[in-house]
Structure formats: C-alpha cells, structure tokens
Amino acid sequence: MHYLLTTIADRPVTLVLFRVVLTTFFWMAGLFGLFNFNVIVQEMAAEKLPAPVAFAVLTIATQLIGSALLISDYRGLGWLGSGALVVFTLLTIPIGHAFWTFTEPKRTAEFHIALEHITVVGGLLLAGLLSFKK
C-alpha cells in the first residue's frame, strides 16, 4: 500500500488533482458568487456585515484566487492560497456558524458545520505544506 501511495503522490498531475478536489467547495462557491452576486450580497447583509458588497467581493476573490494559487502553486505561492483559505474558513465560524449563540437543535447542526470547517483547515494546512516540498 505504501508503494502505491508513494507512486501516486510522486506524479505532479496527481497532486494537482488532489488540490482541485480539496478546493472544490471554494472555487465552486466563488463561481456561484460571480454568477449570483446579489445572492452573496444578501448573505453578507443577513450576517449584518458592514459594506455587504465589499464583503461579497472579498469573499469571491478569496475563494477563487486562493483556490487558483493552491491548485497551480503559481511561483511557489500555493502556501499563500492555502493560508488565505484557512483564514477565510476560520472566520466563517464566528461570523456564519457561531453555534454557541443558537438553541438546540440548530446549535448542534452549526457545531457540526464548525467541526467540518476545522477539518477542511487541516487539509488546507497540509496542502500548503506540500507547496514547500519539491
């Protein structure tokens, strides 16, 4: 099994494919935001963020640029894309999934979403570290 995994991981195209899979949520959400900008602005307003249009633009830009940097590792900046997506993902917990502010059963549902976000952060951190290993 170790040999199989090592062989797969040694293929540059495999690492790109894995990064595409890891960032699917982000680039799909960013593309959705580009084509449904008003929906994203409404989401920002619903969270009572100041300047919802600016937050919508920053959200979409972070999702798309962060994903592109991590996937392509352009000029060795995969770590930067990873870092941007990590910060973005962690910020969505207190802003959009503040489970501690809800009552049951929503509290548990939001808690599970927060845990999923933390899990994604772990994957993003590992992917960012891989951009240093060449």
The first five atom37 places (N, CA, C, CB, O) and aatype in JSON, in Angstrom:
{
  "aatype": [12, 8, 18, 10, 10, 16, 16, 9, 0, 3, 1, 14, 19, 16, 10, 19, 10, 13, 1, 19, 19, 10, 16, 16, 13, 13, 17, 12, 0, 7, 10, 13, 7, 10, 13, 2, 13, 2, 19, 9, 19, 5, 6, 12, 0, 0, 6, 11, 10, 14, 0, 14, 19, 0, 13, 0, 19, 10, 16, 9, 0, 16, 5, 10, 9, 7, 15, 0, 10, 10, 9, 15, 3, 18, 1, 7, 10, 7, 17, 10, 7, 15, 7, 0, 10, 19, 19, 13, 16, 10, 10, 16, 9, 14, 9, 7, 8, 0, 13, 17, 16, 13, 16, 6, 14, 11, 1, 16, 0, 6, 13, 8, 9, 0, 10, 6, 8, 9, 16, 19, 19, 7, 7, 10, 10, 10, 0, 7, 10, 10, 15, 13, 11, 11],
  "atom_mask": [
    [1, 1, 1, 1, 1],
    [1, 1, 1, 1, 1],
    [1, 1, 1, 1, 1],
    [1, 1, 1, 1, 1],
    [1, 1, 1, 1, 1],
    [1, 1, 1, 1, 1],
    [1, 1, 1, 1, 1],
    [1, 1, 1, 1, 1],
    [1, 1, 1, 1, 1],
    [1, 1, 1, 1, 1],
    [1, 1, 1, 1, 1],
    [1, 1, 1, 1, 1],
    [1, 1, 1, 1, 1],
    [1, 1, 1, 1, 1],
    [1, 1, 1, 1, 1],
    [1, 1, 1, 1, 1],
    [1, 1, 1, 1, 1],
    [1, 1, 1, 1, 1],
    [1, 1, 1, 1, 1],
    [1, 1, 1, 1, 1],
    [1, 1, 1, 1, 1],
    [1, 1, 1, 1, 1],
    [1, 1, 1, 1, 1],
    [1, 1, 1, 1, 1],
    [1, 1, 1, 1, 1],
    [1, 1, 1, 1, 1],
    [1, 1, 1, 1, 1],
    [1, 1, 1, 1, 1],
    [1, 1, 1, 1, 1],
    [1, 1, 1, 0, 1],
    [1, 1, 1, 1, 1],
    [1, 1, 1, 1, 1],
    [1, 1, 1, 0, 1],
    [1, 1, 1, 1, 1],
    [1, 1, 1, 1, 1],
    [1, 1, 1, 1, 1],
    [1, 1, 1, 1, 1],
    [1, 1, 1, 1, 1],
    [1, 1, 1, 1, 1],
    [1, 1, 1, 1, 1],
    [1, 1, 1, 1, 1],
    [1, 1, 1, 1, 1],
    [1, 1, 1, 1, 1],
    [1, 1, 1, 1, 1],
    [1, 1, 1, 1, 1],
    [1, 1, 1, 1, 1],
    [1, 1, 1, 1, 1],
    [1, 1, 1, 1, 1],
    [1, 1, 1, 1, 1],
    [1, 1, 1, 1, 1],
    [1, 1, 1, 1, 1],
    [1, 1, 1, 1, 1],
    [1, 1, 1, 1, 1],
    [1, 1, 1, 1, 1],
    [1, 1, 1, 1, 1],
    [1, 1, 1, 1, 1],
    [1, 1, 1, 1, 1],
    [1, 1, 1, 1, 1],
    [1, 1, 1, 1, 1],
    [1, 1, 1, 1, 1],
    [1, 1, 1, 1, 1],
    [1, 1, 1, 1, 1],
    [1, 1, 1, 1, 1],
    [1, 1, 1, 1, 1],
    [1, 1, 1, 1, 1],
    [1, 1, 1, 0, 1],
    [1, 1, 1, 1, 1],
    [1, 1, 1, 1, 1],
    [1, 1, 1, 1, 1],
    [1, 1, 1, 1, 1],
    [1, 1, 1, 1, 1],
    [1, 1, 1, 1, 1],
    [1, 1, 1, 1, 1],
    [1, 1, 1, 1, 1],
    [1, 1, 1, 1, 1],
    [1, 1, 1, 0, 1],
    [1, 1, 1, 1, 1],
    [1, 1, 1, 0, 1],
    [1, 1, 1, 1, 1],
    [1, 1, 1, 1, 1],
    [1, 1, 1, 0, 1],
    [1, 1, 1, 1, 1],
    [1, 1, 1, 0, 1],
    [1, 1, 1, 1, 1],
    [1, 1, 1, 1, 1],
    [1, 1, 1, 1, 1],
    [1, 1, 1, 1, 1],
    [1, 1, 1, 1, 1],
    [1, 1, 1, 1, 1],
    [1, 1, 1, 1, 1],
    [1, 1, 1, 1, 1],
    [1, 1, 1, 1, 1],
    [1, 1, 1, 1, 1],
    [1, 1, 1, 1, 1],
    [1, 1, 1, 1, 1],
    [1, 1, 1, 0, 1],
    [1, 1, 1, 1, 1],
    [1, 1, 1, 1, 1],
    [1, 1, 1, 1, 1],
    [1, 1, 1, 1, 1],
    [1, 1, 1, 1, 1],
    [1, 1, 1, 1, 1],
    [1, 1, 1, 1, 1],
    [1, 1, 1, 1, 1],
    [1, 1, 1, 1, 1],
    [1, 1, 1, 1, 1],
    [1, 1, 1, 1, 1],
    [1, 1, 1, 1, 1],
    [1, 1, 1, 1, 1],
    [1, 1, 1, 1, 1],
    [1, 1, 1, 1, 1],
    [1, 1, 1, 1, 1],
    [1, 1, 1, 1, 1],
    [1, 1, 1, 1, 1],
    [1, 1, 1, 1, 1],
    [1, 1, 1, 1, 1],
    [1, 1, 1, 1, 1],
    [1, 1, 1, 1, 1],
    [1, 1, 1, 1, 1],
    [1, 1, 1, 1, 1],
    [1, 1, 1, 1, 1],
    [1, 1, 1, 0, 1],
    [1, 1, 1, 0, 1],
    [1, 1, 1, 1, 1],
    [1, 1, 1, 1, 1],
    [1, 1, 1, 1, 1],
    [1, 1, 1, 1, 1],
    [1, 1, 1, 0, 1],
    [1, 1, 1, 1, 1],
    [1, 1, 1, 1, 1],
    [1, 1, 1, 1, 1],
    [1, 1, 1, 1, 1],
    [1, 1, 1, 1, 1],
    [1, 1, 1, 1, 1]
  ],
  "atom_positions": [
    [[0.82, -1.19, 0.0], [0.0, 0.0, 0.0], [0.87, 1.26, 0.0], [-0.94, -0.01, 1.21], [0.57, 2.23, -0.7]],
    [[1.93, 1.23, 0.79], [2.83, 2.39, 0.86], [3.41, 2.69, -0.52], [3.96, 2.13, 1.88], [3.47, 3.85, -0.93]],
    [[3.83, 1.65, -1.23], [4.39, 1.83, -2.57], [3.37, 2.48, -3.5], [4.86, 0.49, -3.14], [3.72, 3.38, -4.27]],
    [[2.12, 2.02, -3.44], [1.07, 2.57, -4.3], [0.85, 4.06, -4.0], [-0.25, 1.8, -4.1], [0.78, 4.87, -4.92]],
    [[0.75, 4.4, -2.73], [0.53, 5.8, -2.35], [1.72, 6.67, -2.73], [0.26, 5.91, -0.86], [1.54, 7.8, -3.18]],
    [[2.93, 6.16, -2.54], [4.12, 6.92, -2.92], [4.17, 7.14, -4.42], [5.38, 6.2, -2.45], [4.51, 8.23, -4.88]],
    [[3.84, 6.11, -5.17], [3.83, 6.23, -6.63], [2.81, 7.26, -7.09], [3.54, 4.86, -7.27], [3.09, 8.07, -7.97]],
    [[1.63, 7.22, -6.5], [0.59, 8.18, -6.85], [1.02, 9.6, -6.49], [-0.74, 7.84, -6.14], [0.87, 10.52, -7.29]],
    [[1.57, 9.77, -5.29], [1.95, 11.1, -4.82], [3.13, 11.68, -5.59], [2.29, 11.04, -3.35], [3.31, 12.89, -5.62]],
    [[3.93, 10.82, -6.21], [5.09, 11.31, -6.98], [4.7, 11.88, -8.33], [6.09, 10.18, -7.19], [5.54, 12.48, -9.0]],
    [[3.5, 11.73, -8.75], [3.03, 12.24, -10.03], [2.51, 13.67, -9.84], [1.92, 11.32, -10.63], [1.55, 13.88, -9.1]],
    [[3.12, 14.65, -10.5], [2.67, 16.04, -10.34], [1.18, 16.23, -10.67], [3.5, 16.96, -11.22], [0.5, 17.01, -10.01]],
    [[0.7, 15.53, -11.68], [-0.71, 15.69, -12.05], [-1.63, 15.2, -10.93], [-1.01, 14.92, -13.35], [-2.73, 15.73, -10.76]],
    [[-1.19, 14.21, -10.18], [-1.98, 13.7, -9.07], [-2.13, 14.75, -7.98], [-1.35, 12.42, -8.49], [-3.22, 14.96, -7.45]],
    [[-1.03, 15.42, -7.65], [-1.1, 16.46, -6.62], [-2.02, 17.6, -7.06], [0.3, 17.0, -6.31], [-2.75, 18.15, -6.24]],
    [[-1.98, 17.96, -8.32], [-2.89, 19.0, -8.83], [-4.33, 18.52, -8.69], [-2.57, 19.34, -10.31], [-5.19, 19.27, -8.23]],
    [[-4.6, 17.29, -9.09], [-5.95, 16.74, -8.97], [-6.42, 16.74, -7.52], [-6.01, 15.32, -9.55], [-7.56, 17.09, -7.23]],
    [[-5.54, 16.34, -6.6], [-5.9, 16.33, -5.18], [-6.21, 17.75, -4.69], [-4.77, 15.72, -4.35], [-7.13, 17.95, -3.89]],
    [[-5.45, 18.73, -5.17], [-5.7, 20.12, -4.77], [-7.02, 20.64, -5.35], [-4.54, 21.02, -5.22], [-7.73, 21.41, -4.7]],
    [[-7.33, 20.21, -6.56], [-8.63, 20.58, -7.15], [-9.76, 20.03, -6.29], [-8.74, 20.04, -8.62], [-10.72, 20.73, -5.99]],
    [[-9.63, 18.77, -5.9], [-10.66, 18.15, -5.06], [-10.77, 18.87, -3.71], [-10.34, 16.64, -4.83], [-11.87, 19.17, -3.26]],
    [[-9.63, 19.15, -3.09], [-9.62, 19.82, -1.79], [-10.29, 21.19, -1.85], [-8.19, 19.97, -1.3], [-10.98, 21.59, -0.91]],
    [[-10.1, 21.91, -2.94], [-10.62, 23.28, -3.04], [-11.95, 23.38, -3.77], [-9.61, 24.15, -3.75], [-12.44, 24.48, -4.02]],
    [[-12.55, 22.24, -4.11], [-13.8, 22.26, -4.88], [-14.85, 23.17, -4.25], [-14.37, 20.85, -5.01], [-15.48, 23.97, -4.94]],
    [[-15.03, 23.05, -2.95], [-16.04, 23.89, -2.29], [-15.77, 25.37, -2.52], [-16.07, 23.59, -0.79], [-16.7, 26.14, -2.76]],
    [[-14.51, 25.77, -2.45], [-14.17, 27.19, -2.56], [-14.35, 27.71, -3.98], [-12.74, 27.41, -2.11], [-15.0, 28.74, -4.18]],
    [[-13.77, 27.02, -4.97], [-13.89, 27.57, -6.33], [-15.31, 27.44, -6.86], [-12.92, 26.87, -7.27], [-15.74, 28.27, -7.66]],
    [[-16.04, 26.42, -6.44], [-17.44, 26.32, -6.87], [-18.27, 27.46, -6.24], [-18.04, 24.94, -6.48], [-19.1, 28.07, -6.9]],
    [[-18.03, 27.72, -4.96], [-18.73, 28.82, -4.29], [-18.35, 30.16, -4.92], [-18.41, 28.84, -2.78], [-19.21, 31.03, -5.09]],
    [[-17.08, 30.33, -5.27], [-16.64, 31.57, -5.92], [-17.29, 31.75, -7.28], [0.0, 0.0, 0.0], [-17.72, 32.85, -7.62]],
    [[-17.36, 30.68, -8.06], [-18.04, 30.76, -9.37], [-19.52, 31.04, -9.19], [-17.84, 29.45, -10.17], [-20.1, 31.84, -9.93]],
    [[-20.14, 30.38, -8.22], [-21.55, 30.67, -7.94], [-21.72, 32.14, -7.62], [-22.07, 29.79, -6.78], [-22.65, 32.79, -8.1]],
    [[-20.82, 32.68, -6.8], [-20.9, 34.09, -6.42], [-20.74, 35.03, -7.59], [0.0, 0.0, 0.0], [-21.39, 36.08, -7.64]],
    [[-19.88, 34.67, -8.54], [-19.7, 35.51, -9.73], [-21.0, 35.63, -10.52], [-18.59, 34.95, -10.62], [-21.35, 36.69, -11.02]],
    [[-21.7, 34.51, -10.63], [-22.92, 34.48, -11.44], [-24.19, 34.77, -10.64], [-23.05, 33.14, -12.1], [-25.27, 34.92, -11.22]],
    [[-24.07, 34.87, -9.34], [-25.21, 35.15, -8.46], [-24.79, 36.15, -7.39], [-25.75, 33.84, -7.8], [-25.02, 35.96, -6.2]],
    [[-24.17, 37.22, -7.85], [-23.57, 38.19, -6.94], [-24.56, 38.73, -5.92], [-22.97, 39.34, -7.72], [-24.22, 38.87, -4.74]],
    [[-25.78, 39.02, -6.34], [-26.78, 39.58, -5.42], [-27.1, 38.62, -4.29], [-28.05, 39.93, -6.17], [-27.39, 39.06, -3.17]],
    [[-27.06, 37.33, -4.55], [-27.31, 36.33, -3.5], [-26.22, 36.42, -2.43], [-27.38, 34.9, -4.11], [-26.51, 36.34, -1.24]],
    [[-24.98, 36.57, -2.87], [-23.87, 36.66, -1.92], [-23.96, 37.96, -1.12], [-22.52, 36.58, -2.67], [-23.71, 37.96, 0.08]],
    [[-24.32, 39.04, -1.78], [-24.5, 40.31, -1.06], [-25.6, 40.16, -0.01], [-24.86, 41.46, -2.06], [-25.46, 40.64, 1.11]],
    [[-26.68, 39.49, -0.37], [-27.77, 39.26, 0.59], [-27.3, 38.41, 1.78], [-28.97, 38.56, -0.1], [-27.7, 38.66, 2.92]],
    [[-26.46, 37.42, 1.51], [-25.91, 36.61, 2.61], [-25.08, 37.47, 3.55], [-25.04, 35.46, 2.05], [-25.17, 37.32, 4.77]],
    [[-24.28, 38.37, 3.0], [-23.45, 39.24, 3.82], [-24.32, 40.19, 4.65], [-22.47, 40.05, 2.94], [-24.04, 40.44, 5.82]],
    [[-25.37, 40.71, 4.03], [-26.29, 41.6, 4.75], [-27.02, 40.83, 5.85], [-27.32, 42.22, 3.77], [-27.25, 41.37, 6.93]],
    [[-27.39, 39.57, 5.59], [-28.09, 38.76, 6.59], [-27.21, 38.51, 7.81], [-28.52, 37.42, 5.97], [-27.71, 38.34, 8.92]],
    [[-25.9, 38.47, 7.61], [-24.96, 38.3, 8.72], [-24.63, 39.63, 9.39], [-23.68, 37.61, 8.24], [-23.81, 39.69, 10.3]],
    [[-25.27, 40.7, 8.91], [-25.1, 42.06, 9.45], [-23.65, 42.56, 9.34], [-25.54, 42.08, 10.92], [-23.16, 43.27, 10.21]],
    [[-22.99, 42.17, 8.25], [-21.65, 42.67, 8.0], [-21.72, 44.06, 7.41], [-20.87, 41.72, 7.06], [-22.59, 44.34, 6.58]],
    [[-20.82, 44.96, 7.81], [-20.82, 46.28, 7.2], [-20.36, 46.16, 5.75], [-19.89, 47.27, 8.0], [-19.56, 45.28, 5.42]],
    [[-20.84, 47.02, 4.91], [-20.45, 47.04, 3.49], [-20.59, 45.65, 2.87], [-19.01, 47.55, 3.34], [-19.59, 45.06, 2.46]],
    [[-21.81, 45.13, 2.79], [-22.01, 43.78, 2.27], [-21.48, 43.57, 0.85], [-23.46, 43.43, 2.31], [-21.05, 42.47, 0.52]],
    [[-21.51, 44.6, 0.02], [-20.99, 44.47, -1.34], [-19.48, 44.22, -1.3], [-21.31, 45.74, -2.18], [-18.97, 43.35, -2.0]],
    [[-18.77, 44.99, -0.48], [-17.32, 44.82, -0.35], [-16.99, 43.43, 0.2], [-16.73, 45.91, 0.57], [-16.07, 42.77, -0.28]],
    [[-17.74, 42.98, 1.2], [-17.5, 41.64, 1.76], [-17.79, 40.57, 0.73], [-18.36, 41.42, 3.0], [-17.09, 39.55, 0.68]],
    [[-18.8, 40.77, -0.1], [-19.1, 39.8, -1.16], [-17.96, 39.72, -2.15], [-20.41, 40.18, -1.88], [-17.55, 38.63, -2.55]],
    [[-17.44, 40.87, -2.56], [-16.31, 40.9, -3.5], [-15.08, 40.21, -2.89], [-15.97, 42.36, -3.89], [-14.43, 39.41, -3.54]],
    [[-14.78, 40.54, -1.64], [-13.62, 39.94, -0.97], [-13.79, 38.43, -0.79], [-13.4, 40.59, 0.39], [-12.83, 37.68, -0.94]],
    [[-15.0, 38.0, -0.48], [-15.26, 36.57, -0.32], [-15.02, 35.83, -1.62], [-16.7, 36.34, 0.16], [-14.32, 34.82, -1.65]],
    [[-15.61, 36.33, -2.69], [-15.46, 35.68, -4.0], [-14.0, 35.68, -4.45], [-16.34, 36.38, -5.06], [-13.5, 34.68, -4.94]],
    [[-13.33, 36.82, -4.27], [-11.92, 36.92, -4.66], [-11.06, 35.95, -3.86], [-11.41, 38.36, -4.47], [-10.19, 35.29, -4.42]],
    [[-11.3, 35.86, -2.56], [-10.53, 34.94, -1.72], [-10.74, 33.51, -2.15], [-10.92, 35.11, -0.25], [-9.79, 32.73, -2.24]],
    [[-11.99, 33.15, -2.41], [-12.29, 31.78, -2.81], [-11.63, 31.42, -4.14], [-13.79, 31.58, -2.92], [-11.04, 30.35, -4.27]],
    [[-11.72, 32.3, -5.11], [-11.18, 32.0, -6.44], [-9.67, 32.12, -6.51], [-11.81, 32.9, -7.47], [-9.0, 31.24, -7.05]],
    [[-9.12, 33.2, -5.99], [-7.68, 33.41, -6.05], [-6.95, 32.43, -5.14], [-7.32, 34.86, -5.67], [-5.92, 31.87, -5.52]],
    [[-7.48, 32.23, -3.94], [-6.87, 31.26, -3.02], [-6.84, 29.87, -3.64], [0.0, 0.0, 0.0], [-5.82, 29.18, -3.57]],
    [[-7.96, 29.46, -4.23], [-8.02, 28.15, -4.88], [-7.03, 28.06, -6.03], [-9.44, 27.86, -5.38], [-6.3, 27.07, -6.15]],
    [[-7.0, 29.08, -6.87], [-6.1, 29.07, -8.03], [-4.64, 28.98, -7.6], [-6.32, 30.32, -8.89], [-3.86, 28.24, -8.2]],
    [[-4.27, 29.74, -6.57], [-2.89, 29.69, -6.1], [-2.54, 28.31, -5.53], [-2.66, 30.76, -5.03], [-1.46, 27.78, -5.8]],
    [[-3.45, 27.75, -4.75], [-3.16, 26.45, -4.16], [-3.11, 25.36, -5.23], [-4.21, 26.11, -3.11], [-2.22, 24.5, -5.2]],
    [[-4.04, 25.38, -6.15], [-4.08, 24.35, -7.2], [-2.84, 24.43, -8.1], [-5.36, 24.49, -8.05], [-2.2, 23.41, -8.37]],
    [[-2.52, 25.62, -8.54], [-1.42, 25.78, -9.51], [-0.05, 25.88, -8.85], [-1.65, 27.02, -10.36], [0.97, 25.61, -9.48]],
    [[-0.03, 26.27, -7.59], [1.22, 26.57, -6.88], [2.05, 27.55, -7.69], [2.02, 25.27, -6.61], [3.28, 27.45, -7.75]],
    [[1.37, 28.51, -8.31], [1.99, 29.51, -9.17], [3.14, 30.2, -8.43], [0.96, 30.55, -9.63], [2.95, 30.78, -7.36]],
    [[4.33, 30.11, -9.02], [5.54, 30.71, -8.46], [5.79, 30.29, -7.0], [5.45, 32.23, -8.54], [6.35, 31.05, -6.21]],
    [[5.36, 29.09, -6.67], [5.56, 28.58, -5.32], [4.66, 29.22, -4.28], [0.0, 0.0, 0.0], [4.96, 29.16, -3.08]],
    [[3.56, 29.83, -4.71], [2.67, 30.54, -3.79], [1.46, 29.71, -3.36], [2.2, 31.81, -4.43], [0.45, 30.26, -2.91]],
    [[1.56, 28.4, -3.5], [0.47, 27.54, -3.03], [0.2, 27.74, -1.55], [0.0, 0.0, 0.0], [-0.95, 27.69, -1.11]],
    [[1.25, 27.96, -0.79], [1.1, 28.2, 0.65], [0.26, 29.44, 0.93], [2.49, 28.34, 1.32], [-0.5, 29.48, 1.9]],
    [[0.4, 30.46, 0.08], [-0.36, 31.7, 0.27], [-1.84, 31.47, 0.0], [0.18, 32.81, -0.65], [-2.7, 31.95, 0.75]],
    [[-2.15, 30.72, -1.06], [-3.54, 30.37, -1.34], [-4.12, 29.56, -0.22], [0.0, 0.0, 0.0], [-5.25, 29.78, 0.2]],
    [[-3.34, 28.6, 0.28], [-3.77, 27.79, 1.4], [-4.04, 28.67, 2.63], [-2.71, 26.72, 1.73], [-5.08, 28.53, 3.28]],
    [[-3.12, 29.55, 2.92], [-3.27, 30.44, 4.08], [-4.49, 31.32, 3.98], [0.0, 0.0, 0.0], [-5.2, 31.52, 4.97]],
    [[-4.74, 31.86, 2.79], [-5.92, 32.71, 2.6], [-7.2, 31.92, 2.84], [-5.93, 33.32, 1.17], [-8.13, 32.4, 3.48]],
    [[-7.24, 30.69, 2.32], [-8.43, 29.86, 2.51], [-8.58, 29.41, 3.96], [-8.37, 28.64, 1.59], [-9.7, 29.26, 4.45]],
    [[-7.46, 29.19, 4.66], [-7.51, 28.84, 6.08], [-8.11, 29.99, 6.88], [-6.1, 28.51, 6.61], [-9.04, 29.77, 7.67]],
    [[-7.6, 31.19, 6.69], [-8.11, 32.35, 7.43], [-9.59, 32.57, 7.11], [-7.29, 33.63, 7.09], [-10.4, 32.78, 8.01]],
    [[-9.94, 32.5, 5.82], [-11.33, 32.67, 5.41], [-12.22, 31.64, 6.1], [-11.45, 32.55, 3.88], [-13.26, 31.98, 6.65]],
    [[-11.8, 30.38, 6.06], [-12.61, 29.3, 6.62], [-12.77, 29.46, 8.13], [-11.99, 27.94, 6.29], [-13.86, 29.25, 8.66]],
    [[-11.7, 29.82, 8.81], [-11.8, 30.01, 10.26], [-12.7, 31.2, 10.61], [-10.41, 30.22, 10.86], [-13.43, 31.16, 11.61]],
    [[-12.65, 32.26, 9.8], [-13.5, 33.42, 10.07], [-14.98, 33.12, 9.85], [-13.09, 34.58, 9.18], [-15.84, 33.76, 10.46]],
    [[-15.29, 32.15, 8.99], [-16.71, 31.84, 8.77], [-17.35, 31.19, 10.0], [-16.86, 30.93, 7.57], [-18.57, 31.19, 10.12]],
    [[-16.55, 30.65, 10.9], [-17.14, 30.02, 12.09], [-17.79, 31.06, 13.0], [-16.06, 29.23, 12.87], [-18.98, 30.94, 13.28]],
    [[-17.06, 32.09, 13.47], [-17.75, 33.05, 14.34], [-18.73, 33.95, 13.59], [-16.73, 33.91, 15.04], [-19.68, 34.47, 14.19]],
    [[-18.52, 34.14, 12.29], [-19.41, 35.03, 11.54], [-20.68, 34.32, 11.1], [-18.69, 35.6, 10.34], [-21.78, 34.85, 11.27]],
    [[-20.56, 33.14, 10.53], [-21.73, 32.47, 9.97], [-22.19, 31.22, 10.69], [0.0, 0.0, 0.0], [-23.31, 30.76, 10.47]],
    [[-21.35, 30.67, 11.55], [-21.7, 29.41, 12.21], [-21.4, 29.46, 13.7], [-20.94, 28.25, 11.56], [-20.86, 28.51, 14.27]],
    [[-21.75, 30.55, 14.32], [-21.5, 30.74, 15.75], [-22.46, 29.86, 16.56], [-21.66, 32.25, 16.16], [-23.45, 30.34, 17.1]],
    [[-22.15, 28.59, 16.63], [-23.04, 27.6, 17.23], [-23.4, 27.93, 18.67], [-22.4, 26.23, 17.17], [-24.49, 27.58, 19.13]],
    [[-22.52, 28.6, 19.38], [-22.75, 28.93, 20.78], [-23.86, 29.96, 20.98], [-21.47, 29.45, 21.39], [-24.32, 30.17, 22.1]],
    [[-24.31, 30.59, 19.89], [-25.37, 31.6, 20.0], [-26.76, 31.03, 19.72], [-25.1, 32.74, 19.05], [-27.75, 31.73, 19.87]],
    [[-26.83, 29.76, 19.32], [-28.1, 29.14, 18.94], [-28.63, 28.23, 20.04], [-27.95, 28.36, 17.64], [-27.9, 27.83, 20.95]],
    [[-29.9, 27.93, 19.93], [-30.51, 26.91, 20.79], [-30.61, 25.62, 19.99], [-31.92, 27.38, 21.33], [-30.49, 25.62, 18.76]],
    [[-30.84, 24.53, 20.69], [-30.98, 23.24, 20.02], [-32.26, 23.22, 19.18], [-31.0, 22.09, 21.04], [-33.23, 23.87, 19.58]],
    [[-32.31, 22.54, 18.09], [-31.3, 21.66, 17.51], [-30.31, 22.38, 16.59], [-31.98, 20.56, 16.73], [-29.35, 21.78, 16.11]],
    [[-30.53, 23.69, 16.34], [-29.64, 24.44, 15.44], [-28.22, 24.51, 16.0], [-30.18, 25.86, 15.22], [-27.25, 24.5, 15.24]],
    [[-28.09, 24.57, 17.31], [-26.75, 24.63, 17.92], [-25.9, 23.44, 17.49], [-26.86, 24.68, 19.47], [-24.75, 23.6, 17.09]],
    [[-26.47, 22.25, 17.57], [-25.72, 21.05, 17.19], [-25.41, 21.04, 15.7], [-26.51, 19.79, 17.56], [-24.3, 20.67, 15.31]],
    [[-26.36, 21.44, 14.88], [-26.12, 21.49, 13.42], [-24.98, 22.46, 13.09], [-27.41, 21.91, 12.67], [-24.11, 22.12, 12.3]],
    [[-24.98, 23.63, 13.68], [-23.92, 24.62, 13.44], [-22.58, 24.15, 14.01], [-24.3, 25.97, 14.04], [-21.53, 24.43, 13.44]],
    [[-22.63, 23.44, 15.13], [-21.41, 22.89, 15.71], [-20.77, 21.89, 14.75], [-21.71, 22.21, 17.07], [-19.55, 21.89, 14.58]],
    [[-21.58, 21.06, 14.14], [-21.06, 20.08, 13.18], [-20.46, 20.79, 11.95], [-22.17, 19.11, 12.74], [-19.44, 20.35, 11.43]],
    [[-21.08, 21.86, 11.51], [-20.52, 22.63, 10.39], [-19.17, 23.22, 10.8], [-21.51, 23.75, 9.96], [-18.22, 23.2, 10.01]],
    [[-19.09, 23.76, 12.02], [-17.82, 24.32, 12.51], [-16.74, 23.23, 12.54], [-18.0, 24.94, 13.91], [-15.6, 23.49, 12.17]],
    [[-17.08, 22.04, 12.99], [-16.12, 20.94, 13.01], [-15.67, 20.57, 11.6], [-16.71, 19.71, 13.71], [-14.5, 20.28, 11.37]],
    [[-16.6, 20.57, 10.66], [-16.24, 20.3, 9.26], [-15.27, 21.36, 8.75], [-17.51, 20.25, 8.38], [-14.33, 21.05, 8.02]],
    [[-15.52, 22.61, 9.12], [-14.62, 23.69, 8.7], [-13.21, 23.47, 9.26], [-15.17, 25.05, 9.16], [-12.23, 23.68, 8.56]],
    [[-13.13, 23.06, 10.51], [-11.83, 22.82, 11.13], [-11.11, 21.66, 10.42], [-11.98, 22.51, 12.63], [-9.9, 21.69, 10.24]],
    [[-11.87, 20.65, 10.02], [-11.29, 19.53, 9.28], [-10.74, 20.0, 7.95], [-12.33, 18.43, 9.07], [-9.64, 19.59, 7.55]],
    [[-11.48, 20.84, 7.24], [-11.01, 21.38, 5.96], [-9.74, 22.2, 6.18], [-12.11, 22.26, 5.29], [-8.81, 22.14, 5.38]],
    [[-9.69, 22.95, 7.26], [-8.49, 23.73, 7.58], [-7.28, 22.8, 7.71], [-8.69, 24.53, 8.9], [-6.2, 23.13, 7.23]],
    [[-7.46, 21.66, 8.34], [-6.36, 20.69, 8.45], [-5.86, 20.26, 7.08], [0.0, 0.0, 0.0], [-4.65, 20.2, 6.85]],
    [[-6.77, 19.96, 6.18], [-6.38, 19.57, 4.82], [-5.69, 20.7, 4.08], [0.0, 0.0, 0.0], [-4.71, 20.48, 3.37]],
    [[-6.19, 21.92, 4.25], [-5.57, 23.07, 3.6], [-4.15, 23.31, 4.13], [-6.43, 24.33, 3.82], [-3.25, 23.65, 3.36]],
    [[-3.97, 23.13, 5.43], [-2.63, 23.31, 6.01], [-1.66, 22.28, 5.45], [-2.68, 23.21, 7.54], [-0.52, 22.61, 5.12]],
    [[-2.1, 21.04, 5.34], [-1.24, 20.0, 4.76], [-0.92, 20.31, 3.3], [-1.93, 18.62, 4.86], [0.23, 20.15, 2.87]],
    [[-1.91, 20.76, 2.55], [-1.67, 21.11, 1.14], [-0.71, 22.29, 1.03], [-3.0, 21.44, 0.43], [0.15, 22.31, 0.15]],
    [[-0.84, 23.25, 1.92], [0.08, 24.39, 1.92], [1.51, 23.95, 2.21], [0.0, 0.0, 0.0], [2.45, 24.45, 1.6]],
    [[1.66, 23.02, 3.13], [3.0, 22.49, 3.43], [3.6, 21.77, 2.22], [2.94, 21.54, 4.63], [4.81, 21.83, 2.01]],
    [[2.77, 21.1, 1.44], [3.27, 20.39, 0.26], [3.87, 21.34, -0.77], [2.15, 19.6, -0.37], [4.73, 20.94, -1.55]],
    [[3.42, 22.61, -0.77], [4.0, 23.55, -1.73], [5.45, 23.87, -1.4], [3.18, 24.84, -1.76], [6.17, 24.37, -2.26]],
    [[5.89, 23.59, -0.18], [7.29, 23.78, 0.21], [8.13, 22.56, -0.14], [7.39, 24.07, 1.72], [9.35, 22.68, -0.28]],
    [[7.52, 21.42, -0.28], [8.24, 20.15, -0.53], [8.31, 19.9, -2.01], [7.56, 18.96, 0.18], [7.34, 19.44, -2.61]],
    [[9.44, 20.19, -2.61], [9.6, 19.97, -4.05], [10.86, 19.24, -4.33], [9.58, 21.26, -4.81], [11.17, 18.96, -5.49]]
  ]
}
